[in-house]
Amino acid sequence: MSGDRIVVRDLSKFYGEVLGVNHVNLEVRPGLTGLVGPNGSGKSTLMHLLTGLLRPSGGSIEVLGITPDRPEELFRLLGYCTQYDSFPAGATGLGFLRHALALHGLDRAAADERAWRALERVGLVEAARRRIAGYSKGMRQRIKLAHACCHDPRVLVLDEPLNGLDPMGRAEMIDLFTTLAREGRHVIVSSHILHEVDAISDGVIMIHGGSVVAEGAIRAVRSEITSQPIQVLIRSDRPQVLAARLFELERVVEAKLVGDGGLLVRTRDADAFYTELNRIVLATGAEIETVAPADESVHAVYDYLIGEGAGGGTT
């Protein structure tokens, strides 16, 4: 059953001879999903296809069982936040939301209730009757988020939604995304700031050059990468002693001192390395403060998968 999932099958989009997305296959379940990749990787094209704003060149899409060629049904269950600013001339924040909700068939009283609820969620109650043209960049981003969620959709597609927000605003919006996902919604958030998506998402979809290069939990994706050494950061009272002993191990590629009491180790066999580390710690009497993977962030995984500096020609 695809009624609780977003299902993409062999999806492609070409702009003439220019590749947008290429043979993408995905199944997205409820929760907070990060869509990550550098500018030009195909993130926006994929989102435009999911929301019916573009027609695919090939393949199919179902959003909770609804195809994008049924727009009236699709937009009852989906909210979309574009990365671009585009508002009716002279519109206030409240008026903008009232109009959107009227298009969903709500009467004035119901539209007012939903609009004020959405404005409260994004922290714009005091600015509700001000013209959007006078909003700051961060406020304009917030009103777009309110517009996307004011009709209480089951799916939210948010294209670079944190752009223009100050640190406090970003924290508040991340908390909102997390709350919406916990309520059982699909919340898809795109970003080119990879560590940011790593921090907030249940799972990620990594896209490059119009193709999906990996998907899933960061830890699971990283564990499948065997061609590159895994990095482990150790903090100890005797890092020099540990470095000397660890560097003797065949499975250790590199061991170098970093910062105050830090030791960065690269190994091709993490399980065996941890076993050897325990033995060395007992033998040397070193005190260990922390032992943690140093490269499970999205950025590290992305670099492993596509290589640093890889280019792209999509949007």
N, C-alpha and C positions, 0 to 999 in steps of 0.2 A: 504494500500500500504506500502511495506517495502523498497521502493526505496530511502527513506531519513532517514532510521533508521538502527541501528544494532539490530538484533532480535535473541535472544538466547532462545531456548525452551528445557526444561527438560535435560539440558546438563550435562553429567557425564564423568569423566575420571578416570580410575583406572590403576595403575601400578602394575599389578599382583593383590595382595590383599591390596595394599596401595591405599588409597583414594587420588585423586588429586582434583577434584571438584565433587560436588554431587547435581544432579537435580537442576541446576541453571536456572532460568528464568529471562530474562532481556529485556528491550527495551531502547536503548540509542539513543537520538535525538542529533542534532547538538549542539555544545557548548563544554565547557571544563568540562570534567567529571573526578573526582578523584576516583581511585580504591585504597582503603585503607585497611590495615590490617597488623598485625605483620609478621615478616619473617616466612615463612612456612605456611601461611594462605591459599595459593592457587592462589595468584595474578598472578604469572608468568605462572602457568599452564593455567589459563583462557586466558591470553594474547597469549600464544602459540597456543591455540585452535582457537582463533579469527583470527590469522594470518595464519592458516593452517600448522603450524610447527608440530602440534600434531593432530592425528585423535581422535575424541571422542569415548568413549566406548558406548555412547548412547546419543540420543537427536540430535538437529540440530542447525545450525548457518547460518544466512544470514547477510552479510555486504553490505548494500545498495542494497539488492536484489541478491547479488552474494554469492554463497556457496564456502567454502574453497577448495572443490574438483575441482574448476576451477581456479587454481593458476595464470595462465597468466592474466586472467581478474581481479582477486582479487588484484594482486600487481600493476596493473595500477592505482588503486584508493586508495591504502593503503601504508603507510610508517610505518616502524617498527624500533624502537630503542631498541636494547637489552641492558640489564644491564651489559653484559660481553664485554670485549675488544677482538676483533678478526679481524686482518687486514692482507692483503696480504704483504708478506715480501718485504721490500724496497719501499713500496708505499708512495707517497707524498699525502698530503691532496687533492690537485687538481687532481692528477691521480686517486685517490680512487673514487672521485665523477664522473670523466669522464667515468671511467669504468662502474659504476653503471648506468649512463645515457645511455651509449651505449647499455647496456642490455635492456633498455626500447625502443630501436630503434631510438634514436636521432643521427643525424650525428654530425661530430666533431664541427662544428660551433655552432649548437644549444646546444650541450652538454657543450661546453665552457661557453656559455652565462648562462645557468642554474647553472653550477657549481660555477661560480663567484658570482652569485646572492645569492646562498645558503651560500657560505663562508662569504659574507658580512653580511648576516643575523645573523650568529653566531659569528662574530667578529674574523675571522681567515684569513682575506685577506693577512696580512703580513706573515703569516706562511704557505701560500698555497703551496709553492714549497719545503717546508721542509719535511723530512721523518717523518711519523707518529710515528715511533719508538722513535724519539727524543722528542715527545710531552709530556707535563705534563699530569697528570691525568685529570685535568680540560679541557685541550685542546683536549684530546682524547674523552671526553664526548661531546664536541662541534662538533667534526667532525662526530660523530655518529648521532647527531641531524641533521646536514647538510645533511648527507646521507639519513636520513629518509624523509626529506622534499624537497630534490632537484628536484624531478620529479613532484612537485606540487600536492600531493595526496589530496583527499577529506577526508580521514581518517588517523589520526596519532595515533599509539599505542606506547606509550613511557614508557618503564619499568625502573623505578627509574632514570629518566633522570637528576635529580639535584645532584646526587652523585658526589663528587669530585670537585664541583664548589665552588669558594670562594663567599662571600656574594654579591659582585658586579656582578659576573657571574650568580649567582642564580637570582638576580633581573632582569638581562637582559634576561635570558631565560624565566622567568615567564612572562615578558612583551611580548616576542615572542609567547608563548603559547596563551596568551590572545588575541593577534592580530590575530593569525591563527583561533581561535575559533570565533572571531567577523566576520571573512570573510565567515562564514557559514560552516566551517569544523567540523568534529567530532575530538576532541582532548582528548584522554584517557591517563591520567597520573597516574602511580602507585607510591605509596610511603608507607613506614612504618612510616614516620614522619607525624603524623596525623594533627597537627596544621598547617603544611605547606600546605597540600592539602585543608584544611578548608579555608585557606586564598585566594586560587587562583581559586577554582572550582565553577561552577554554581550549581553542585550537586555532590553527592558522592554515591559510591557503597561500602558498608562495607562488607568485606568477612572474615570469620573465619572458620577454620576447613574444608575448601572446600565448604562452603555454604554461600550464601548471607544472612546476618543477618539484613540488612536495606539498603534502597536506597532512594534518593531524596535530597531535600534541608535540610541542617542541622537543620534549625528552624522547618521545618515540621516534621522531624524525632523526634526531641526532644519533640515536642508537643504531640506526640503519646505515650510517655512514662509516664505512670501513676503510676507505681509501686515504683518510686523513687522520693523523694522531689526535687523540682526545687530550685536552688540557685540564689539569687539576691544580688548584691553588691550595697550598698548605701553609699554615701559619704556626710557627713553633719557636721555642726559646733557643733552639740549636739548629737553625736552618742550614748553616754551612756543613755541619756533620751529616745531616740528612742528605744534602745535595751530593756530597762525596760518595755516600753509600748507594744512593739511588742511581747515580750515573753509571755505576758498575753493572746494573741490570741490563740484560740484553733487550728487554721489551721497552726500556725507557729511551726515547729518542733525544730528549733534552731535559736538563734540570738547571734552572738559573734563579739567582736571587733577585727578588723584586721588593722594593719598598723596605719597610722596617719589619724584619722577621718573616717576610714572605718568601715562598719558594714556588716557582711555577714549573710544573713537570708536564712533559708531553709523552704520552704512551700510546701504543697501538693495541694494548690489551688491558682494558681498565680493570676487569675482574681480577686478573692475575696480579696486576700492579697493587691493588688494595690489599691483597693477601701478603705480598712481599713487604708492603709498607708497615703492616702490623708487626711482622717479624723484626724489621729494622728498628722500629720504635721501642719494642721490648728490649732489644739487644743494646741499644744506645742509651736508654733512659731518657730520651727526649720527651719534653712535654708538648702536646699538640693542642693548639687552640681551636683550629678549624681545618677541615679537609672538605673541599667543595669543588664540583665541576666548574671550570672557568669559562666554558664556551657553550652553554646551553641556551644562550640568547638567540633570538631570531636572526640577529645580524651575523653571528658566527655561522649558524646553519646555512644562511643564505649565501654567504661567501664560499662555504664549502661546496654548495650545490652548483653555483653558476660561475664562481671565480670572481675575485675582486676586479672592479673596473669593467665588467662586461657591459656592453652597450645594448640599446634596444631602440626600436623604431615604431612603437605603438603608442596608444594613448590610453 
